[in-house]
Each structure stands twice: as structure tokens, then as C-alpha cells.
Amino acid sequence: MIEWFSNLELFPKFYWIIALIGSLIFVFIIIATFIGIDGADDFDDIDTNIDADVGIEFQFITFKNLIGFFTIFGWSGIACIDAGFSNAITIAISAFCGLAMMSIMAAMFYYMKKLNDSGTLNYKNAIGAIGEVYLSIGANRSKMGKVHIRVQGALRELEALSDSLTEVKSGTIIKVVDVTNNGILIVNQTQKPIEPIKTESYELPTNTRI
């Protein structure tokens, strides 16, 4: 095995190294994700750090997806080399296959997360609820944000839009006025309830002379 590998030319050797290393990590990630063994959450933390915009749910460039890319990139390249394709065609085909794998994995994890987050949640139950903006919401539905709001007895982080003429900034108290067909909250800025001013009454001591 070692002798066979050492006799390979540089180009196929490059693809074999990527394919083998990528496959080992890919298999471990898939098993850890679906079984839920300790350490699986570490890959989610890496994904969060790679994704620059935390408001974007569909994550294309993540650690998991990159491993999927290099795994398929390596094996498809080996197949092209065995088929006798030129180096340029091999690189083009393997890159295309890798990107296709990234797209499939991104979509798979996206919908898995959506199913996990939504569960049996009825978004209509959020109408009338008061919450707080977590990620700023653009004016006139120009940019989606996120709010923290209690729905069905649990505090949840949900996507939201607003018809406000100005940006609804983080920390603003809002009220849910409607919900779109795809579960996006429509919120309006509201005011915190004004607490009554407490007054204290004083009584003169009974033995005080006026």
C-alpha cells in the first residue's frame, strides 16, 4: 500500500490525500451529528464562527460543508483521473461536484434546523405578544431581524419584519401584530408599561407641638 502510494504521480497523490482525510472527518461528523455524541456541538460552534452574519439561517460556507466539499472533490477527482481525463477537466469536474455537495449539505442542515426549531409551534399564537428585538429590523420590511418573545410558554428567538418607517434597533420593545404564511413575525415598536410613581406619606408624631 505504501509502495503503491509512493509510486503515484503528484497530481493523483494530491487527490488521494484530500479524499482520504476528508472522508475520515466527514464520516465522524455525520455520525456525531445524527447520534448526538459528545463533541458534536463543537462543530456547530465552528460553523457559527465561520458564518459572519449571525442573522442568516442558510449557511453555505461552514466547517461541515467544507469537509463535504473536499471529500467529494477528492473522490470525483480520482474517478476523473482513472477515466483518463486531463488535469484541467479533472479539476473542473471535481470542483463542480464539491460545490454540489456543499449545496446539498447546506440545504439538509438548514431544513433539519428548521424542523427542530419549529416543532409543533403555532406562530399565530405569537400575535399580541410583547417581546424585545435581538437583531435590528430594517424599516418598511427592508431587512429581517430577530426578536426574543414568549410563545406557547417558552421564550423563543424568531425572525421578524416591521412596517415601521425607521429601523427598529436591538433592545426595542415590540408587539407582534401579524404573522406571514411562512412564519415571519410582523412587529411594531411599542412602549414599556409606565410604572406608577410611588409616593410616601409622612405623619407628624402625636407629641409634636406646632
N, C-alpha and C positions, 0 to 999 in steps of 0.2 A: 504494500500500500504506500509506504513512504517512498520507495523507489519509483513507483508509478507517478506519484505526485511530483517528485523532484525532476522527472523527465519531461513534465509538461512545459509548454512554452509559457511565456509571461502572461499573455492575454488570457488564455483559458484558466491559468492558475489564479489570476485575479478574480475571475468569476466564481471559481470553486471556493475560494476563501470567503467571499461575500455570501454565497449561498449557504455554506455550512454554518457560519457564525450566525447569520440572520435566522436560519431555521431553528437553531437551538434556542435563541432568545424568544423567537416567535411562539414556539410550542409552549415554553414556560409561561409567557404572558397570557396566552389563551387559556391554559389550564388554571392559572391563578385567577383569572377574571371570572370564569364560569363556576369554579368550585368555591371561590371566595376564601382561599387560604391566606394566612398571614403574609403581609408584604404586597398583596395585590393593590392596596390603596396607594402604595408608594408610586406606582406607575401613573395613577390618576393625578398625584401631586406634580409629577414631572410634566404631564400634559397641561396642567393649569399654568405652570411657569412658562412653558413654551408659547402658549396662546397669549398674545399681547393684549387682546381686548377681551376682558372677562365677561363682557355683555354678549358675546357671540356664542350661541349654543352649538352651532355646527362647526366642529373643529376639524380642519383638514390636515394641518401640519401639527401632529402630536408625536410623542415618542412611540406609541403603539403603531401608528400609521406609517411612520418612517421605517420601523422594523419590518412591517409588511411589505413596504416598497423594496427594501434591499433583498428580502427573501425571494420575492418573485422576480426581481431584477436579475438576481444571480442565477436562478434555475432556468428562466427563459433564455438568458444569455448562453448557458451551457447547451440548451436544446438547439439554439441557432448555430452554435459552433459545430455541434455534431452533425447538423444538417448541411454544413459546408458553406454557410453564408459568410460574406465578407465582414470585416471588423466594423465598418460603418453601419451596415444593415443590422448587425448584431446589437450594437449599442442603441440604435433607434428603436428596434423592436423590444428590447429588454426594458428600456426607459418607458415606453408606452405601456407595457404590461405592469411595470411597477406603479405607475400613476393610476392605472385602472384599479389595481389592488388597494391603493390608498383611498380611492373614492369609495370602493365597496366597504372597506373597514370604517371609514368616517360615517357613512350612512348607517351602517349596522349599529355602531355605538351610539349614534345620535338617536335613533329610534328606540334603542334599548333604554336609554336615559329618559326619553320622553314617556315611555310606558311606565317606568319605575316612578317618575315624578308625578304623573297624573293619577295612576291607580284608579280609584273609584271617585275621584274628586269631581264634584259638580260645580263648575265655575260660576254658574248662575247664583249660587249661594253666596258669592262674594259681593253681590250688588248691595249697596248701602253700608258696607263695612268701612271702617276707618283704619288707615294704615299710614306708613311712613315710606318716603321714597328712598331707595337704596342706591340705585344708579339713576342719574339725572334723565329726565324725559324731555324730548325735544318739543318745541312749540308746534301746535297745529299738526300733530301726528307725524312730524318730520323725523323723529328718531325714537326708537323703542328704548325704554328703560326698565327698571325693575323696582318692585315695591315689596316691603315686608308687611304682610297682612294676615289676620287670623281668619281662617275659613274652616268650617266643619270641626271646630275645636282645636285646630292646630295652627301654629304660626308658620306661614309659608312664604317663600320667595318666588314671586310670579312676575311675568312680563307685563308691561303696561304701556299704554299710549295716552295722550291727553289732547283735548281740543283747545287748551289754553293758548293765548296769543303770545305768551312768553315761556321760556324754558322753566320747567318745574325741577328745581335743583334738589340735590341729595339732602335729606333731613326734613323736607317739607311734609307737613301733614296733609294727607289726601283722603278723598272719599270716592269709592267705586260707584260710578253711575251707570255703567253698562258693560257688557262682555261681548266680544266678537264671536263669530261662529267657530273660529279656531282657538278660542280660549285666551285671547288677549284682553286684559282689563282696560277699560276706558275710565280714567280717573280725572277728578277736578280737585284743584287746591282748595283746602278748607282751613279753618282756624281752629286752634286748640281751644277747648272749652275754657272760658274765663272763670277762674276760681273766685268765689265771693271774698271780699275783703273782711278779714276778721277784726272786730272791734272789741276792745276791752272796757268794761265799766269799772269805775272806781267808787267806792263808798267811803265816806268820812267816818272815822271812828266815832263811836257814840259819845265818848268823853271829850271830843274836840270842841273847844269853845270858839265861836265865831265873833 
